[in-house]
Amino acid sequence: MTKVLLVSKSASVRNGLNYLFSVILKCDFDCIDFEACAAWGQKGHSVNAIFFDMTELEGRPTAWIEQLCDRATDAILIALQEPKGRWGAEAFHAGAVDVVTWPTNLRELSARLTIRLPEGQMRALPATEESWDVEAYIALRAGLTTSEAQIMRVLFAHDGKIVTRDALSLAVECRPWRYGDRKFDVHVAKIRKKFAQTFASGISVKTIRSSGYMLTTEALGTFNEI
């Protein structure tokens, strides 16, 4: 499994990348703050990729990036900066292989990472997947947990259609649904409540008796403008 580390103190960056790597790409994702960098490098952790967030960093990133590159010699490092960020050149000189403006398109970010990793380290990108940023917007705006976001993503892909419990279990947990298991019912109830609080009637999830669940997005055009 691909292991990704984020060094950041920004909640928006952390939540966005957690959705991309934990929910969509199903990688082993971890996040630490800048103060934990020294201890992290001494604990023998092995990662494939490091994202270094410069959007809320005070001062030059050179020392941090050099330290991370020195301690994770097999990992590639990608730096994130604001649209008017001033540390891009310093990041490259310190060892970053790429500098990306944040916020960014999640599909593009995953593609940038994939082409820089050795072949086979990152799962293949779906050829027709175009809704990652819309999904992330919905999940983050509603405050979904990782488990809830994984369920929402499957339901969103079948907008307006019934998704059986068995199909949902196979997609999320790679196993058939066990009769009597109410885990998905509990998660869906929480998702429904969060959607109602955040989007009113614009997006909802219904439980279809003896069948499964159905997500509907009556205000999808609004999300596409985000």
N, C-alpha and C positions, 0 to 999 in steps of 0.2 A: 504494500500500500504506500502511495506517495505521501511523504511527510512534509508539511508546510508550517513554517514558523512566521509569525507576524510580531514585529517589535513596534509597539504603538501605545499611545495614551489617549487616542481618539476613539470614542464609543462608536461614531458613525463608520469609521474605517474598520474597526474590529467587527461590527455587526455585518457590514457588507461582505467582507472577506470570509467571515464565518459561514454566511449563507452560500457563497460561491463554492467554497471548498468542502464544507461539512455536508451541505444539503444537495447541491447539484453534482459536484464531482466526487463526493464521498471519499475525501482524503482524510488523513490524520492531521487535524489542524490544531495549533496551539498559539496562544498569544501571551507575550510578556511585555512588561514596561521596560524603559531604558535602564532603570536601576538594577534590573535583574539580569542584564546582559553578561556581566562578569561571572556571576554564579552559574548561569546557564552553560557557558562555555567550558566550565570545569567539571560538569557532571556527566560528560561523555555522551550527550545527546547527539543523535545522527539525524539530519534532515536533508531533504532533496532541494528545497527552495526556501529562501528567506525573503520576506517583504519588510523593508525598513521604511517606516512612515515618518516623513519630514514635514507633514502639514502643520504640526503643532510643536515642532522642535525649535528650541531657542539655542542659537549658536550653530557652528559648523558641525556637519555630521561625520567628518573625516575619521576621527578617532573611533567612533562607534562602528562604522562600516569596516574599517581596517581590522578591528578586533574580531568582528563576526566572521569576516572572510578568512582570517588567520585560524580561527578555531573550528570552522566548518569548511574545510578545504574542498570537500566534494559537492558542496551546495552552490547553487547560483543565487545571487542576491539582486533583487529588483527594488529600487527606491521609489517611493511615492511622494509627490510634491504638489503644492497648490498651483492653480493656473499661472500665478505670477511668482512662483517659487524662485529662489535665487541660489539654491544649493545644487542644482543639477550637475554642473561641471565638477564640483568637488566630489559628488557621489561617484561619478564615473572614474575619476582619478583614484579614489579610495578602493575601487574594486567592484562597483556595481556593474552588472551587464546591461541594465536598462534603467531608464528613469521615466515613470509614467505619471501623467497629471491626474490628480484625484479631485472630484469623482470621475470615474471612467466607465466605459461600457464593459460589463462583466465578461461577455463572450470574447471581446477583443483582448482583455487582460489574460484570460485563460489561454488564448491562442499564443500570445506573446510568451507565456511560460512554457507551453507545450513544445514550441519549436526550439527552445533553448535547453530543454532537458534531454538526456539520452533517450533514444527510442525505447518505448515500452514503459517508461516511468510514469507517464500520465495517460489515463484512460482516453480513448478516442472521443473526440467531440462529436455530438450528434450533428448530422449534416443539415438538418432543417430546424434546429432549435433556435428560435428568434426571440423568445419571451423572457429570458433570464432577468433582465432589469425590471420588467413589469412584476414578475414573481417576487423578486427581492423587495421591490417597493411595497407590495401588499403585505408580505411577511414582516418586514421591519416596521412599517407604519402601524400594523396591528399588534406588534410586540409578541409575535409567535415564538415559542421555544424551538429548538432544533427539531425535536420530534414532531411538533405541530407543523412546522414548515415542510418537513418531508411529506407529511400527509397532504397538506395543502397543495404541494407541487403536483402530486399525482391527480388530485381532483381538478386542479386548474387545467391540466393537459386534456381533460375530458369535460370541459366547460359545457354545462347544459345536459350532460349525459350521466346515467347512473353508473357508479363504480361499485362493484360488489366488494364485500369484505375480503373475499378470497383474492381478488385481483389486487386490492390494496395491500394485503399482507405480502403477496408475492413481490410487489413493486418495492415496498418499504423494507421488508424483513427477509426477502428471498425464501419464504416458506409459505405453505398453504395456511389459511386461516383455520383455527381450531374452534369447533362449535362450542359456544358458551363463553368464549373469550371476549370480554367487553372492553378491552383496552382501547380499541378504535372508537367505540361509542363515547368513552370518557374524553378522549382527545378531541373528537368532533364537537362535543358539547362545549368544550372550552374555546375551540376555534370559532364556533357560531357566536358565542357571547362576545368575543373580542371583535369580530367583524361587525356585529350590531353596534357596538360602542364606537367603532372607528369609522365605518362606512355607511351606517344606517341600512337602508335597503339596497344600496348600490352593489353589494356583493354579499352572498349568503350561502350557507350550506344546509341542506335538508337531509334528514334521515328518512329513507324510503323503506317503509315497513317490509320486512322479509326479503329485501333486495340489497340495500347498501346505502350509498350516499350520493348526493348530487350538488355540485357547486354551480352557482349561476352568477354571472357578472353583468348586471344591467347597465353599469356605467363604465364599461371597459374602455370606451373612448377617452374618458378622463385619465385613466391610468397610462394610456399610450402617449399622452402629452407630457408625462413626467420625465 
